[in-house]
Amino acid sequence: MVSLFLTSCEKETFIDYYIDNQSSFPVIIDGTDIIHSTSLDQIIAVNEQRRIANWSKRGIQTDLFEPATMFGNDMVIANANGDTLRKDYKVLSNWQSSVDDQRKTASHEYILIITDADF
């Protein structure tokens, strides 16, 4: 009975990862969403922001807030010219973040903004 009560008090946490391509060329993503075991292979057009991964769970598990946990160490981001991204996607401080923390839910958004200078 106590565990049922404690479970019902836990907050639902939502995490969304986006890439915002502000560069002059389309961006090619080659990687894996490790949590869902799905491919991230896609092309993001110039001036497009796209969600590349998301997850949710009841309670909080802060290690899943780290991009390396979500994407691993092997994701490659390149532009249409074949130049690879120099900005390290594994470093959380390279992502713009916002949190909407309500009583029953918390939504975390992380956006990796890519510009020409990042290649």
Phi and psi in radians as a Rosetta constraint file:
Dihedral C 1 N 2 CA 2 C 2 CIRCULARHARMONIC -1.119 0.35
Dihedral N 2 CA 2 C 2 N 3 CIRCULARHARMONIC -0.746 0.35
Dihedral C 2 N 3 CA 3 C 3 CIRCULARHARMONIC -1.129 0.35
Dihedral N 3 CA 3 C 3 N 4 CIRCULARHARMONIC -0.602 0.35
Dihedral C 3 N 4 CA 4 C 4 CIRCULARHARMONIC -1.116 0.35
Dihedral N 4 CA 4 C 4 N 5 CIRCULARHARMONIC -0.737 0.35
Dihedral C 4 N 5 CA 5 C 5 CIRCULARHARMONIC -1.118 0.35
Dihedral N 5 CA 5 C 5 N 6 CIRCULARHARMONIC -0.802 0.35
Dihedral C 5 N 6 CA 6 C 6 CIRCULARHARMONIC -1.148 0.35
Dihedral N 6 CA 6 C 6 N 7 CIRCULARHARMONIC -0.644 0.35
Dihedral C 6 N 7 CA 7 C 7 CIRCULARHARMONIC -1.133 0.35
Dihedral N 7 CA 7 C 7 N 8 CIRCULARHARMONIC -0.702 0.35
Dihedral C 7 N 8 CA 8 C 8 CIRCULARHARMONIC -1.220 0.35
Dihedral N 8 CA 8 C 8 N 9 CIRCULARHARMONIC -0.307 0.35
Dihedral C 8 N 9 CA 9 C 9 CIRCULARHARMONIC -1.524 0.35
Dihedral N 9 CA 9 C 9 N 10 CIRCULARHARMONIC -0.221 0.35
Dihedral C 9 N 10 CA 10 C 10 CIRCULARHARMONIC -1.248 0.35
Dihedral N 10 CA 10 C 10 N 11 CIRCULARHARMONIC 2.523 0.35
Dihedral C 10 N 11 CA 11 C 11 CIRCULARHARMONIC -1.430 0.35
Dihedral N 11 CA 11 C 11 N 12 CIRCULARHARMONIC 2.540 0.35
Dihedral C 11 N 12 CA 12 C 12 CIRCULARHARMONIC -1.525 0.35
Dihedral N 12 CA 12 C 12 N 13 CIRCULARHARMONIC 2.190 0.35
Dihedral C 12 N 13 CA 13 C 13 CIRCULARHARMONIC -1.919 0.35
Dihedral N 13 CA 13 C 13 N 14 CIRCULARHARMONIC 2.271 0.35
Dihedral C 13 N 14 CA 14 C 14 CIRCULARHARMONIC -2.033 0.35
Dihedral N 14 CA 14 C 14 N 15 CIRCULARHARMONIC 2.344 0.35
Dihedral C 14 N 15 CA 15 C 15 CIRCULARHARMONIC -2.201 0.35
Dihedral N 15 CA 15 C 15 N 16 CIRCULARHARMONIC 2.286 0.35
Dihedral C 15 N 16 CA 16 C 16 CIRCULARHARMONIC -2.242 0.35
Dihedral N 16 CA 16 C 16 N 17 CIRCULARHARMONIC 2.297 0.35
Dihedral C 16 N 17 CA 17 C 17 CIRCULARHARMONIC -1.929 0.35
Dihedral N 17 CA 17 C 17 N 18 CIRCULARHARMONIC 2.259 0.35
Dihedral C 17 N 18 CA 18 C 18 CIRCULARHARMONIC -2.157 0.35
Dihedral N 18 CA 18 C 18 N 19 CIRCULARHARMONIC 2.680 0.35
Dihedral C 18 N 19 CA 19 C 19 CIRCULARHARMONIC -2.066 0.35
Dihedral N 19 CA 19 C 19 N 20 CIRCULARHARMONIC 2.259 0.35
Dihedral C 19 N 20 CA 20 C 20 CIRCULARHARMONIC -1.947 0.35
Dihedral N 20 CA 20 C 20 N 21 CIRCULARHARMONIC 1.861 0.35
Dihedral C 20 N 21 CA 21 C 21 CIRCULARHARMONIC -1.528 0.35
Dihedral N 21 CA 21 C 21 N 22 CIRCULARHARMONIC 1.716 0.35
Dihedral C 21 N 22 CA 22 C 22 CIRCULARHARMONIC -1.799 0.35
Dihedral N 22 CA 22 C 22 N 23 CIRCULARHARMONIC 0.304 0.35
Dihedral C 22 N 23 CA 23 C 23 CIRCULARHARMONIC -1.528 0.35
Dihedral N 23 CA 23 C 23 N 24 CIRCULARHARMONIC 3.107 0.35
Dihedral C 23 N 24 CA 24 C 24 CIRCULARHARMONIC -1.501 0.35
Dihedral N 24 CA 24 C 24 N 25 CIRCULARHARMONIC -0.096 0.35
Dihedral C 24 N 25 CA 25 C 25 CIRCULARHARMONIC -2.281 0.35
Dihedral N 25 CA 25 C 25 N 26 CIRCULARHARMONIC 2.693 0.35
Dihedral C 25 N 26 CA 26 C 26 CIRCULARHARMONIC -1.019 0.35
Dihedral N 26 CA 26 C 26 N 27 CIRCULARHARMONIC 2.636 0.35
Dihedral C 26 N 27 CA 27 C 27 CIRCULARHARMONIC -1.955 0.35
Dihedral N 27 CA 27 C 27 N 28 CIRCULARHARMONIC 2.369 0.35
Dihedral C 27 N 28 CA 28 C 28 CIRCULARHARMONIC -1.896 0.35
Dihedral N 28 CA 28 C 28 N 29 CIRCULARHARMONIC 2.172 0.35
Dihedral C 28 N 29 CA 29 C 29 CIRCULARHARMONIC -1.837 0.35
Dihedral N 29 CA 29 C 29 N 30 CIRCULARHARMONIC 2.232 0.35
Dihedral C 29 N 30 CA 30 C 30 CIRCULARHARMONIC -2.275 0.35
Dihedral N 30 CA 30 C 30 N 31 CIRCULARHARMONIC 1.884 0.35
Dihedral C 30 N 31 CA 31 C 31 CIRCULARHARMONIC -3.075 0.35
Dihedral N 31 CA 31 C 31 N 32 CIRCULARHARMONIC -2.914 0.35
Dihedral C 31 N 32 CA 32 C 32 CIRCULARHARMONIC -2.376 0.35
Dihedral N 32 CA 32 C 32 N 33 CIRCULARHARMONIC 2.410 0.35
Dihedral C 32 N 33 CA 33 C 33 CIRCULARHARMONIC -1.445 0.35
Dihedral N 33 CA 33 C 33 N 34 CIRCULARHARMONIC 1.758 0.35
Dihedral C 33 N 34 CA 34 C 34 CIRCULARHARMONIC -1.118 0.35
Dihedral N 34 CA 34 C 34 N 35 CIRCULARHARMONIC -0.674 0.35
Dihedral C 34 N 35 CA 35 C 35 CIRCULARHARMONIC -1.096 0.35
Dihedral N 35 CA 35 C 35 N 36 CIRCULARHARMONIC -0.697 0.35
Dihedral C 35 N 36 CA 36 C 36 CIRCULARHARMONIC -1.762 0.35
Dihedral N 36 CA 36 C 36 N 37 CIRCULARHARMONIC -0.033 0.35
Dihedral C 36 N 37 CA 37 C 37 CIRCULARHARMONIC 0.934 0.35
Dihedral N 37 CA 37 C 37 N 38 CIRCULARHARMONIC 0.834 0.35
Dihedral C 37 N 38 CA 38 C 38 CIRCULARHARMONIC -2.168 0.35
Dihedral N 38 CA 38 C 38 N 39 CIRCULARHARMONIC 2.672 0.35
Dihedral C 38 N 39 CA 39 C 39 CIRCULARHARMONIC -1.357 0.35
Dihedral N 39 CA 39 C 39 N 40 CIRCULARHARMONIC 2.480 0.35
Dihedral C 39 N 40 CA 40 C 40 CIRCULARHARMONIC -1.774 0.35
Dihedral N 40 CA 40 C 40 N 41 CIRCULARHARMONIC 0.109 0.35
Dihedral C 40 N 41 CA 41 C 41 CIRCULARHARMONIC -0.983 0.35
Dihedral N 41 CA 41 C 41 N 42 CIRCULARHARMONIC 1.972 0.35
Dihedral C 41 N 42 CA 42 C 42 CIRCULARHARMONIC -2.845 0.35
Dihedral N 42 CA 42 C 42 N 43 CIRCULARHARMONIC 2.902 0.35
Dihedral C 42 N 43 CA 43 C 43 CIRCULARHARMONIC -2.034 0.35
Dihedral N 43 CA 43 C 43 N 44 CIRCULARHARMONIC 2.303 0.35
Dihedral C 43 N 44 CA 44 C 44 CIRCULARHARMONIC -1.954 0.35
Dihedral N 44 CA 44 C 44 N 45 CIRCULARHARMONIC 2.122 0.35
Dihedral C 44 N 45 CA 45 C 45 CIRCULARHARMONIC -1.210 0.35
Dihedral N 45 CA 45 C 45 N 46 CIRCULARHARMONIC 2.883 0.35
Dihedral C 45 N 46 CA 46 C 46 CIRCULARHARMONIC -1.040 0.35
Dihedral N 46 CA 46 C 46 N 47 CIRCULARHARMONIC 2.369 0.35
Dihedral C 46 N 47 CA 47 C 47 CIRCULARHARMONIC 1.090 0.35
Dihedral N 47 CA 47 C 47 N 48 CIRCULARHARMONIC 0.421 0.35
Dihedral C 47 N 48 CA 48 C 48 CIRCULARHARMONIC -1.884 0.35
Dihedral N 48 CA 48 C 48 N 49 CIRCULARHARMONIC 2.415 0.35
Dihedral C 48 N 49 CA 49 C 49 CIRCULARHARMONIC -1.972 0.35
Dihedral N 49 CA 49 C 49 N 50 CIRCULARHARMONIC 2.226 0.35
Dihedral C 49 N 50 CA 50 C 50 CIRCULARHARMONIC -2.345 0.35
Dihedral N 50 CA 50 C 50 N 51 CIRCULARHARMONIC 2.423 0.35
Dihedral C 50 N 51 CA 51 C 51 CIRCULARHARMONIC -1.298 0.35
Dihedral N 51 CA 51 C 51 N 52 CIRCULARHARMONIC 2.210 0.35
Dihedral C 51 N 52 CA 52 C 52 CIRCULARHARMONIC -1.844 0.35
Dihedral N 52 CA 52 C 52 N 53 CIRCULARHARMONIC -0.310 0.35
Dihedral C 52 N 53 CA 53 C 53 CIRCULARHARMONIC -2.843 0.35
Dihedral N 53 CA 53 C 53 N 54 CIRCULARHARMONIC 2.663 0.35
Dihedral C 53 N 54 CA 54 C 54 CIRCULARHARMONIC -2.750 0.35
Dihedral N 54 CA 54 C 54 N 55 CIRCULARHARMONIC 2.815 0.35
Dihedral C 54 N 55 CA 55 C 55 CIRCULARHARMONIC -2.785 0.35
Dihedral N 55 CA 55 C 55 N 56 CIRCULARHARMONIC 2.885 0.35
Dihedral C 55 N 56 CA 56 C 56 CIRCULARHARMONIC -2.601 0.35
Dihedral N 56 CA 56 C 56 N 57 CIRCULARHARMONIC 2.716 0.35
Dihedral C 56 N 57 CA 57 C 57 CIRCULARHARMONIC -2.823 0.35
Dihedral N 57 CA 57 C 57 N 58 CIRCULARHARMONIC 2.735 0.35
Dihedral C 57 N 58 CA 58 C 58 CIRCULARHARMONIC -1.396 0.35
Dihedral N 58 CA 58 C 58 N 59 CIRCULARHARMONIC 2.357 0.35
Dihedral C 58 N 59 CA 59 C 59 CIRCULARHARMONIC 1.555 0.35
Dihedral N 59 CA 59 C 59 N 60 CIRCULARHARMONIC -2.970 0.35
Dihedral C 59 N 60 CA 60 C 60 CIRCULARHARMONIC -2.240 0.35
Dihedral N 60 CA 60 C 60 N 61 CIRCULARHARMONIC 2.390 0.35
Dihedral C 60 N 61 CA 61 C 61 CIRCULARHARMONIC -2.405 0.35
Dihedral N 61 CA 61 C 61 N 62 CIRCULARHARMONIC 1.613 0.35
Dihedral C 61 N 62 CA 62 C 62 CIRCULARHARMONIC -1.175 0.35
Dihedral N 62 CA 62 C 62 N 63 CIRCULARHARMONIC -0.359 0.35
Dihedral C 62 N 63 CA 63 C 63 CIRCULARHARMONIC -1.168 0.35
Dihedral N 63 CA 63 C 63 N 64 CIRCULARHARMONIC -0.373 0.35
Dihedral C 63 N 64 CA 64 C 64 CIRCULARHARMONIC -1.391 0.35
Dihedral N 64 CA 64 C 64 N 65 CIRCULARHARMONIC -0.025 0.35
Dihedral C 64 N 65 CA 65 C 65 CIRCULARHARMONIC -1.431 0.35
Dihedral N 65 CA 65 C 65 N 66 CIRCULARHARMONIC -0.175 0.35
Dihedral C 65 N 66 CA 66 C 66 CIRCULARHARMONIC -1.537 0.35
Dihedral N 66 CA 66 C 66 N 67 CIRCULARHARMONIC 2.250 0.35
Dihedral C 66 N 67 CA 67 C 67 CIRCULARHARMONIC -1.004 0.35
Dihedral N 67 CA 67 C 67 N 68 CIRCULARHARMONIC -0.615 0.35
Dihedral C 67 N 68 CA 68 C 68 CIRCULARHARMONIC -1.125 0.35
Dihedral N 68 CA 68 C 68 N 69 CIRCULARHARMONIC -0.552 0.35
Dihedral C 68 N 69 CA 69 C 69 CIRCULARHARMONIC -1.205 0.35
Dihedral N 69 CA 69 C 69 N 70 CIRCULARHARMONIC -0.651 0.35
Dihedral C 69 N 70 CA 70 C 70 CIRCULARHARMONIC -1.351 0.35
Dihedral N 70 CA 70 C 70 N 71 CIRCULARHARMONIC -0.726 0.35
Dihedral C 70 N 71 CA 71 C 71 CIRCULARHARMONIC -1.976 0.35
Dihedral N 71 CA 71 C 71 N 72 CIRCULARHARMONIC -0.146 0.35
Dihedral C 71 N 72 CA 72 C 72 CIRCULARHARMONIC 1.271 0.35
Dihedral N 72 CA 72 C 72 N 73 CIRCULARHARMONIC -2.834 0.35
Dihedral C 72 N 73 CA 73 C 73 CIRCULARHARMONIC -1.836 0.35
Dihedral N 73 CA 73 C 73 N 74 CIRCULARHARMONIC 0.062 0.35
Dihedral C 73 N 74 CA 74 C 74 CIRCULARHARMONIC -1.963 0.35
Dihedral N 74 CA 74 C 74 N 75 CIRCULARHARMONIC 0.135 0.35
Dihedral C 74 N 75 CA 75 C 75 CIRCULARHARMONIC -1.234 0.35
Dihedral N 75 CA 75 C 75 N 76 CIRCULARHARMONIC 2.373 0.35
Dihedral C 75 N 76 CA 76 C 76 CIRCULARHARMONIC -2.061 0.35
Dihedral N 76 CA 76 C 76 N 77 CIRCULARHARMONIC 2.259 0.35
Dihedral C 76 N 77 CA 77 C 77 CIRCULARHARMONIC -2.069 0.35
Dihedral N 77 CA 77 C 77 N 78 CIRCULARHARMONIC 2.129 0.35
Dihedral C 77 N 78 CA 78 C 78 CIRCULARHARMONIC -2.345 0.35
Dihedral N 78 CA 78 C 78 N 79 CIRCULARHARMONIC 2.756 0.35
Dihedral C 78 N 79 CA 79 C 79 CIRCULARHARMONIC -1.651 0.35
Dihedral N 79 CA 79 C 79 N 80 CIRCULARHARMONIC 3.067 0.35
Dihedral C 79 N 80 CA 80 C 80 CIRCULARHARMONIC -1.118 0.35
Dihedral N 80 CA 80 C 80 N 81 CIRCULARHARMONIC -0.327 0.35
Dihedral C 80 N 81 CA 81 C 81 CIRCULARHARMONIC -1.432 0.35
Dihedral N 81 CA 81 C 81 N 82 CIRCULARHARMONIC -0.106 0.35
Dihedral C 81 N 82 CA 82 C 82 CIRCULARHARMONIC 1.593 0.35
Dihedral N 82 CA 82 C 82 N 83 CIRCULARHARMONIC 0.046 0.35
Dihedral C 82 N 83 CA 83 C 83 CIRCULARHARMONIC -1.324 0.35
Dihedral N 83 CA 83 C 83 N 84 CIRCULARHARMONIC 2.348 0.35
Dihedral C 83 N 84 CA 84 C 84 CIRCULARHARMONIC -1.610 0.35
Dihedral N 84 CA 84 C 84 N 85 CIRCULARHARMONIC 2.667 0.35
Dihedral C 84 N 85 CA 85 C 85 CIRCULARHARMONIC -1.161 0.35
Dihedral N 85 CA 85 C 85 N 86 CIRCULARHARMONIC 2.276 0.35
Dihedral C 85 N 86 CA 86 C 86 CIRCULARHARMONIC -1.534 0.35
Dihedral N 86 CA 86 C 86 N 87 CIRCULARHARMONIC -0.478 0.35
Dihedral C 86 N 87 CA 87 C 87 CIRCULARHARMONIC -1.150 0.35
Dihedral N 87 CA 87 C 87 N 88 CIRCULARHARMONIC 2.250 0.35
Dihedral C 87 N 88 CA 88 C 88 CIRCULARHARMONIC -1.416 0.35
Dihedral N 88 CA 88 C 88 N 89 CIRCULARHARMONIC 1.903 0.35
Dihedral C 88 N 89 CA 89 C 89 CIRCULARHARMONIC -1.173 0.35
Dihedral N 89 CA 89 C 89 N 90 CIRCULARHARMONIC -0.317 0.35
Dihedral C 89 N 90 CA 90 C 90 CIRCULARHARMONIC -1.343 0.35
Dihedral N 90 CA 90 C 90 N 91 CIRCULARHARMONIC -0.227 0.35
Dihedral C 90 N 91 CA 91 C 91 CIRCULARHARMONIC -1.641 0.35
Dihedral N 91 CA 91 C 91 N 92 CIRCULARHARMONIC 2.002 0.35
Dihedral C 91 N 92 CA 92 C 92 CIRCULARHARMONIC -1.021 0.35
Dihedral N 92 CA 92 C 92 N 93 CIRCULARHARMONIC -0.549 0.35
Dihedral C 92 N 93 CA 93 C 93 CIRCULARHARMONIC -1.197 0.35
Dihedral N 93 CA 93 C 93 N 94 CIRCULARHARMONIC -0.235 0.35
Dihedral C 93 N 94 CA 94 C 94 CIRCULARHARMONIC -1.403 0.35
Dihedral N 94 CA 94 C 94 N 95 CIRCULARHARMONIC -0.133 0.35
Dihedral C 94 N 95 CA 95 C 95 CIRCULARHARMONIC -1.813 0.35
Dihedral N 95 CA 95 C 95 N 96 CIRCULARHARMONIC 2.376 0.35
Dihedral C 95 N 96 CA 96 C 96 CIRCULARHARMONIC -1.297 0.35
Dihedral N 96 CA 96 C 96 N 97 CIRCULARHARMONIC 2.386 0.35
Dihedral C 96 N 97 CA 97 C 97 CIRCULARHARMONIC -2.215 0.35
Dihedral N 97 CA 97 C 97 N 98 CIRCULARHARMONIC 2.615 0.35
Dihedral C 97 N 98 CA 98 C 98 CIRCULARHARMONIC -2.500 0.35
Dihedral N 98 CA 98 C 98 N 99 CIRCULARHARMONIC 2.554 0.35
Dihedral C 98 N 99 CA 99 C 99 CIRCULARHARMONIC -2.277 0.35
Dihedral N 99 CA 99 C 99 N 100 CIRCULARHARMONIC 2.293 0.35
Dihedral C 99 N 100 CA 100 C 100 CIRCULARHARMONIC -2.023 0.35
Dihedral N 100 CA 100 C 100 N 101 CIRCULARHARMONIC 1.756 0.35
Dihedral C 100 N 101 CA 101 C 101 CIRCULARHARMONIC -1.803 0.35
Dihedral N 101 CA 101 C 101 N 102 CIRCULARHARMONIC 1.850 0.35
Dihedral C 101 N 102 CA 102 C 102 CIRCULARHARMONIC -1.831 0.35
Dihedral N 102 CA 102 C 102 N 103 CIRCULARHARMONIC 3.130 0.35
Dihedral C 102 N 103 CA 103 C 103 CIRCULARHARMONIC -1.102 0.35
Dihedral N 103 CA 103 C 103 N 104 CIRCULARHARMONIC -0.785 0.35
Dihedral C 103 N 104 CA 104 C 104 CIRCULARHARMONIC -1.848 0.35
Dihedral N 104 CA 104 C 104 N 105 CIRCULARHARMONIC -0.235 0.35
Dihedral C 104 N 105 CA 105 C 105 CIRCULARHARMONIC -2.421 0.35
Dihedral N 105 CA 105 C 105 N 106 CIRCULARHARMONIC 2.722 0.35
Dihedral C 105 N 106 CA 106 C 106 CIRCULARHARMONIC -2.370 0.35
Dihedral N 106 CA 106 C 106 N 107 CIRCULARHARMONIC 2.220 0.35
Dihedral C 106 N 107 CA 107 C 107 CIRCULARHARMONIC -1.980 0.35
Dihedral N 107 CA 107 C 107 N 108 CIRCULARHARMONIC 2.200 0.35
Dihedral C 107 N 108 CA 108 C 108 CIRCULARHARMONIC -2.023 0.35
Dihedral N 108 CA 108 C 108 N 109 CIRCULARHARMONIC 2.245 0.35
Dihedral C 108 N 109 CA 109 C 109 CIRCULARHARMONIC -2.081 0.35
Dihedral N 109 CA 109 C 109 N 110 CIRCULARHARMONIC 2.297 0.35
Dihedral C 109 N 110 CA 110 C 110 CIRCULARHARMONIC -2.168 0.35
Dihedral N 110 CA 110 C 110 N 111 CIRCULARHARMONIC 2.211 0.35
Dihedral C 110 N 111 CA 111 C 111 CIRCULARHARMONIC -2.160 0.35
Dihedral N 111 CA 111 C 111 N 112 CIRCULARHARMONIC 2.137 0.35
Dihedral C 111 N 112 CA 112 C 112 CIRCULARHARMONIC -1.668 0.35
Dihedral N 112 CA 112 C 112 N 113 CIRCULARHARMONIC 1.895 0.35
Dihedral C 112 N 113 CA 113 C 113 CIRCULARHARMONIC -1.562 0.35
Dihedral N 113 CA 113 C 113 N 114 CIRCULARHARMONIC 2.209 0.35
Dihedral C 113 N 114 CA 114 C 114 CIRCULARHARMONIC -1.991 0.35
Dihedral N 114 CA 114 C 114 N 115 CIRCULARHARMONIC 2.238 0.35
Dihedral C 114 N 115 CA 115 C 115 CIRCULARHARMONIC -2.140 0.35
Dihedral N 115 CA 115 C 115 N 116 CIRCULARHARMONIC 3.017 0.35
Dihedral C 115 N 116 CA 116 C 116 CIRCULARHARMONIC -1.016 0.35
Dihedral N 116 CA 116 C 116 N 117 CIRCULARHARMONIC -0.607 0.35
Dihedral C 116 N 117 CA 117 C 117 CIRCULARHARMONIC -1.169 0.35
Dihedral N 117 CA 117 C 117 N 118 CIRCULARHARMONIC -0.272 0.35
Dihedral C 117 N 118 CA 118 C 118 CIRCULARHARMONIC -1.431 0.35
Dihedral N 118 CA 118 C 118 N 119 CIRCULARHARMONIC -0.071 0.35
